Amino acid sequence: MDVKTLDSNQARNHWREMLDTVLVNNIDVVITRYNQPVAAIVAYEDYLAIATELNRLRAERSRRKALAESRATMYASEPVLAREWDTPEEDEAWANL
């Protein structure tokens, strides 16, 4: 599989040539920003062939992100939850409400 890499400025300035590279030459294009890959351009026929798996991967990534965020919230709450709430000071504070 041939892959061509372009930075985002090159992709923007040579959009038409990039599309021709993908469509005519059957070469995938990876677009980078600050030397990090951020997007890939593939032929539409290839996209259709991988769309189901792509959706599954995206859903799994979203699930892992939500799980990590909920764990972070849980861990951040532990000191508050572990606190001794049944103290004379707490009883006094609640009595004045």
C-alpha positions as CSV (number, residue, x, y, z in Angstrom):
1,M,0.0,0.0,0.0
2,D,1.4,3.3,-1.0
3,V,0.9,6.3,1.3
4,K,1.9,9.9,0.7
5,T,2.2,12.3,3.6
6,L,1.4,16.0,3.4
7,D,1.3,18.7,6.0
8,S,-2.0,20.6,6.4
9,N,-0.7,23.6,4.4
10,Q,0.4,21.4,1.5
11,A,-2.9,19.6,1.5
12,R,-4.8,22.9,1.5
13,N,-2.6,24.5,-1.3
14,H,-2.7,21.3,-3.4
15,W,-6.1,20.0,-2.7
16,R,-6.9,19.0,-6.3
17,E,-3.6,17.2,-6.9
18,M,-4.1,15.4,-3.6
19,L,-7.5,14.2,-4.7
20,D,-6.1,13.0,-8.0
21,T,-3.3,11.2,-6.2
22,V,-6.0,9.3,-4.2
23,L,-8.4,8.7,-7.1
24,V,-6.2,8.1,-10.1
25,N,-3.0,6.7,-8.5
26,N,-4.6,4.6,-5.7
27,I,-2.4,6.2,-3.1
28,D,-3.7,7.1,0.3
29,V,-2.8,10.5,1.7
30,V,-2.0,11.2,5.4
31,I,-2.4,14.8,6.5
32,T,-0.2,16.0,9.4
33,R,-0.4,19.0,11.6
34,Y,2.7,19.9,13.6
35,N,4.3,16.7,12.4
36,Q,1.5,14.6,13.9
37,P,-0.9,12.6,11.6
38,V,-4.5,14.0,12.0
39,A,-6.4,12.7,9.0
40,A,-6.2,10.2,6.1
41,I,-7.7,10.6,2.6
42,V,-8.7,7.3,1.0
43,A,-10.8,6.4,-2.1
44,Y,-14.5,6.4,-1.3
45,E,-14.8,2.8,-2.4
46,D,-12.2,1.9,0.2
47,Y,-14.0,3.9,2.8
48,L,-17.2,2.0,2.2
49,A,-15.4,-1.2,2.6
50,I,-14.1,-0.3,6.1
51,A,-16.9,2.0,7.3
52,T,-18.5,-0.6,9.7
53,E,-15.2,-1.4,11.3
54,L,-14.4,2.3,11.5
55,N,-17.7,3.0,13.3
56,R,-17.0,0.1,15.8
57,L,-13.5,1.5,16.5
58,R,-14.8,5.0,17.1
59,A,-17.5,3.7,19.4
60,E,-15.0,1.8,21.4
61,R,-12.7,4.9,21.6
62,S,-15.6,6.9,22.8
63,R,-16.5,4.3,25.4
64,R,-12.9,4.2,26.7
65,K,-12.8,8.0,27.0
66,A,-16.1,8.1,28.9
67,L,-14.8,5.3,31.2
68,A,-11.5,7.2,31.9
69,E,-13.4,10.4,32.6
70,S,-15.7,8.7,35.1
71,R,-12.8,7.0,36.8
72,A,-11.0,10.4,37.1
73,T,-14.1,11.8,38.7
74,M,-14.4,8.9,41.0
75,Y,-10.8,9.1,42.1
76,A,-11.1,12.9,42.6
77,S,-14.1,12.3,44.9
78,E,-12.4,9.7,47.1
79,P,-10.9,12.2,49.6
80,V,-14.3,13.8,50.2
81,L,-16.1,10.5,50.5
82,A,-13.4,9.1,52.9
83,R,-13.8,12.1,55.2
84,E,-15.3,11.4,58.6
85,W,-18.6,13.1,58.4
86,D,-20.0,12.0,61.8
87,T,-18.2,14.5,64.0
88,P,-19.5,17.0,66.6
89,E,-18.5,19.9,64.3
90,E,-20.6,18.4,61.5
91,D,-23.5,17.8,63.9
92,E,-23.3,21.5,65.0
93,A,-23.1,22.8,61.4
94,W,-26.3,20.8,60.5
95,A,-28.1,21.8,63.6
96,N,-27.9,25.5,62.6
97,L,-29.6,24.9,59.2
